[in-house]
Amino acid sequence: MIQQPVFFEEVKKIFTAFLGRKKLRRTPERFAILEEIYLRKDHFDVESLYVSMQDKNYRVSRATVYNTLDLFVECDLVIKHQFGQNQAQYEKAFGFRQHDHLICTDCNKVVEFCDPRIQNIQNTVGELLQFEVIHHSLLFYANCTKVDCDRNSLAVAMGDKQA
């Protein structure tokens, strides 16, 4: 059996309270999707989450996955990103440190990084302009210079000299 994060019970309580405030049903499918997300270590899209649920024999539709993800985003348990691709990417939000993202424009790999100077800038800007910053989003788009970049490796294998 896969170990849940130590704070997963707290995540379930937050979601249960949210459903209660919204007068929504507490279905087993919603909590199974929440658990699947909090067991993941990566960014994910709806399709990969749906496939993962199907592989574990959960009977959930794509519509249920989409609708449930919207609820998780609304109650701040999941963050939705648009990394320049057509498909939205998601990541768990509760219990994780603030971080930003670097996206490889060659292979679409997403790399997380944390630099305390960004938090200092956020705090300074908020103070100077008299705002309470509630969250921020910083994305860097870059061309990968690694020789083992997925796109570069694929291009070399296909004989593309412009990789």
N, C-alpha and C positions, 0 to 999 in steps of 0.2 A: 504494500500500500504506500502511495506517495504521501510524504509529509506535508501538511498544510503549513503556511507561514504562521508564526506564533500569534500574530495579530488578526488572523482570519476571523476569529469569533467576534472581534470588534467590528470588522468590516460587515459581517452578517448582521450585527445589531444596528449599525448605521443604515443598512439597506432596509431592514425590517421596519425601522422607525420611519424612513422615507416613504415606504409603501403605505404605512398606516396614515401618515399625513396626507398622502395623495388619494387615500381610499382605494388602493389597488390591491389585487389579490397577491398573496404570498404563495406562488406556485413553486413546486419542486424544480421545474425547468429553469426558472429564473435563478434559483440558488445554485443549481448545477452549473449554469453558465458562469456565474460569479466565481465559483470554486475553480473552474477550468481556467479562467483568466488569471486568478491569483496564484495558480500553480505554474504559470508561464514565466519565462525569464526574458522574453523578447517583445518587440513590437509585433503586432499582428493585424491582419485585415479580417473582414467579416468572413470571407470564404475559408481562410485557414482555421478560424475558430469553429465554423460550421463543420468542416471536415473532421477536425479534432473531436468534436462532440459525437459525430456519426461513428468515428472509429472506436469510440468508447461505448457504443450502443445506446446513446441517449437519443430519444425520439423527439427531436426539436426541428422545427422548420427554419428555413433561412429567415422568414419574416419574424419569427420569434427571436432569433439571434439579433437581427437588426433592431427590433423594438426594444429588446432588453438592453442592448448596448446604449441606446438613447437614454434609457432610465439611469444607467450607471453614470453616463456623462452628466446628466442633470443633477445627480446627487454627489458629484465630485469623487466618485470611486474609480472612474476611468477617464483618461484624457484622449480626445480625438485630435489627430494631426492630419494636415494635408501637406505632405512632403513634396509637392510638385507633381505627383503622379495622379492619375485619374482616381485611384482607389484610396480611400481614407485609411490611415493606420491608427491603431489604438495602443495604449499602454495603461497599466494599472497606475493609480495615483496615490492611494493611501499608503502611508508608511514608507515612502521613498523620497530620497533627497531631491532637492531642486537640481535640475540639470538642463542642458541645452543640447542641440543636435547638429551634427555635420552629416550632410547627405552627399554621397558620391553620385555625380550625374552620369557616370559611366555604368555602374552596376546597381545603383539605387540602394546600396548598403547604407544603413543608418548607424552612426556612431554617436554614443552619448558622451558628453564631457561636462565637467563641472569646474568653473573658475570663480573663486570668491569675489574677484573684482567685478563681475557682472552683478552680483547681489549688491555690492557697494554702490555701483552706478544706479541701480534701481532705487535703493534707499535714498541716495542723494537727490535724484530727479524728483522723487515723491515729495521730499522735504522742501526742495526749492520751489516747486510748483504747487505745493499745498494739496497733494493728492495722497490717498492711501492706495498704493499699488497692490492689487489683489492677486495678480499673476502676470507673467510675461511669457513671450514666446520669442526665442532667438534661433534662427535657422541659418546655417552656413551651407551653401551649395558649392561643391568643389569637384574638380576632375581628379580622379585617383592617380597617384604617381607610383603606387605599389606595383611591382611586376606580377604579384599574385592576385591582383584585382580580378574578380570574376569576369568582368567584361573583357579585360585585357587578355586573360587566359583563353577565353572563348575566341576572341579575334585572332590570336596567334594560332590556335588550333585550326581555324578556318582559313589561314593564310592571308589575313587582312593586314596590310603593312601600315595602316593608319591607326592602329590600336593605341 
